[in-house]
Amino acid sequence: MTKEQVIENLDSYIRQNFVDLSRLKFSVSSKYSGLTGKIKKKIDDIIAKFDYTFSNYLRDLIKKKGLTEVEVYKKAHLDRRIFSKLRNVRSYKPSERTIWAVAFAMELNIDEVEELLSKCGYALSPYYKLDLIIRFFFENRIYDLFTINEILEHYGFQPLGE
């Protein structure tokens, strides 16, 4: 893609997504009054569209795989309280490492791992050695956390799990 195409695409994106704050109407009686209130309202409307949280997705994935929560958090070497946060606290954003441990415990394929990571805004980068190592294990369906942690330590990375 040329620089001109990128600029054209960006201009189009901005036109489609830009909120002209000067056009917002203000209502004093609303909990969304004033300029800040109007911005909060717009953000609340956007967030409401994304009601299906990481917790919901994880719960459904565990069920789809025919696993129990106890099996998953024990195999992932996670503390029960952390796993409880993963499952029940809608605003909790787990670390990428925690998601990897859960994904290994559930023996997910690479597509499922990428989908799970994306629910928290993460991705496996081809530019980071740790991500490449993790990708290797998922692509080769090696799910033994002891082996994975041994290799991670060999390359100077912290092991997964608690």
C-alpha positions in Angstrom: 0.0 0.0 0.0 1.4 3.4 -1.0 1.8 6.3 1.4 -1.0 8.1 -0.6 -3.3 5.1 -0.2 -2.7 5.0 3.5 -3.4 8.7 3.8 -6.6 8.3 1.7 -7.7 5.4 3.9 -6.9 7.3 7.1 -8.8 10.3 5.8 -11.8 8.1 5.0 -11.6 6.5 8.5 -11.5 9.8 10.2 -14.5 11.1 8.2 -16.5 8.0 9.2 -15.6 8.0 12.8 -15.0 11.6 13.8 -17.5 13.0 16.3 -18.0 16.7 15.7 -18.4 17.9 19.3 -19.7 21.3 18.2 -22.8 19.5 16.9 -23.7 17.8 20.1 -26.8 19.1 21.8 -26.7 19.7 25.5 -29.3 18.8 28.0 -28.9 20.2 31.5 -31.3 17.7 33.1 -29.4 14.7 31.8 -26.7 12.7 33.6 -24.9 13.4 30.3 -25.1 17.1 30.5 -22.3 19.4 29.2 -19.5 18.7 26.9 -18.0 16.0 29.1 -21.4 14.4 29.6 -22.0 14.2 25.9 -18.6 12.5 25.4 -19.4 10.1 28.2 -22.7 9.3 26.5 -21.0 8.6 23.2 -18.4 6.3 24.9 -21.2 4.5 26.9 -23.1 3.9 23.7 -20.0 2.4 22.1 -19.2 0.2 25.1 -22.8 -1.0 25.3 -22.2 -2.6 21.9 -19.4 -4.7 23.4 -21.4 -6.4 26.1 -19.9 -9.8 25.3 -16.8 -9.7 27.6 -13.6 -11.7 27.9 -15.3 -13.5 30.9 -18.3 -14.5 28.8 -16.0 -15.7 26.0 -13.8 -17.7 28.4 -16.8 -19.3 30.1 -18.3 -20.3 26.7 -15.0 -21.7 25.5 -14.5 -23.8 28.5 -18.0 -25.2 28.1 -17.4 -25.8 24.3 -14.2 -27.7 25.1 -16.1 -29.9 27.6 -13.8 -28.9 30.5 -14.5 -27.7 34.0 -13.1 -24.5 35.5 -11.2 -26.5 38.1 -9.5 -28.6 35.4 -8.5 -25.4 33.6 -7.1 -23.4 36.5 -5.2 -26.3 38.0 -3.7 -27.3 34.6 -2.8 -23.7 34.0 -1.1 -23.5 37.4 -3.2 -20.5 38.3 -4.5 -19.5 41.8 -8.2 -20.1 42.1 -8.8 -16.4 43.0 -7.1 -15.2 39.8 -9.2 -17.6 37.8 -12.3 -16.4 39.6 -11.5 -12.8 38.5 -11.0 -14.1 34.9 -14.4 -15.6 35.0 -16.5 -13.2 37.1 -15.0 -9.6 37.0 -16.2 -8.0 33.8 -13.6 -5.2 33.9 -10.6 -7.5 34.8 -8.0 -7.5 32.1 -5.6 -10.5 32.6 -2.0 -10.4 31.5 -1.1 -11.9 28.2 0.9 -14.6 30.1 -2.2 -15.6 32.1 -4.2 -16.0 28.9 -1.4 -18.1 27.5 -1.4 -20.4 30.5 -5.2 -20.8 30.3 -5.0 -21.4 26.5 -2.3 -24.2 27.0 -4.4 -25.7 29.8 -7.4 -25.8 27.4 -5.2 -27.1 24.6 -6.4 -24.5 22.1 -5.4 -24.4 18.5 -3.6 -21.3 17.2 -6.8 -19.7 15.8 -8.6 -20.1 19.2 -5.5 -18.7 21.0 -5.5 -15.6 18.7 -9.2 -15.1 19.2 -8.9 -15.4 23.0 -5.9 -13.0 23.1 -7.8 -10.5 20.9 -10.6 -10.3 23.5 -8.2 -8.5 25.8 -6.4 -6.5 23.0 -3.4 -8.8 22.7 -1.8 -10.6 19.8 1.1 -12.8 19.1 3.7 -10.6 17.4 6.1 -12.0 14.8 8.6 -9.4 16.0 9.0 -10.5 19.6 11.0 -13.7 20.5 8.7 -14.6 23.4 5.6 -14.5 21.2 7.3 -16.6 18.5 8.2 -19.2 21.1 4.6 -19.3 22.4 3.3 -19.5 18.8 5.6 -22.4 18.1 4.1 -24.4 21.0 0.6 -23.8 20.0 1.2 -24.5 16.3 2.9 -27.8 17.2 0.3 -28.7 19.8 2.7 -29.0 22.6 0.7 -28.2 25.7 2.9 -29.5 28.6 3.4 -26.5 30.8 6.6 -28.0 32.4 8.2 -28.4 29.0 7.1 -24.9 27.9 8.4 -23.3 31.1 11.7 -25.2 30.8 12.1 -23.8 27.2 11.0 -20.3 28.3 13.6 -20.3 31.1 16.3 -21.5 28.7 15.7 -18.4 26.5 15.6 -16.1 29.5 11.9 -15.7 29.9 9.8 -16.1 33.1 7.7 -19.3 33.3 3.9 -19.3 32.8 1.5 -19.9 35.7 1.6 -18.6 39.3 
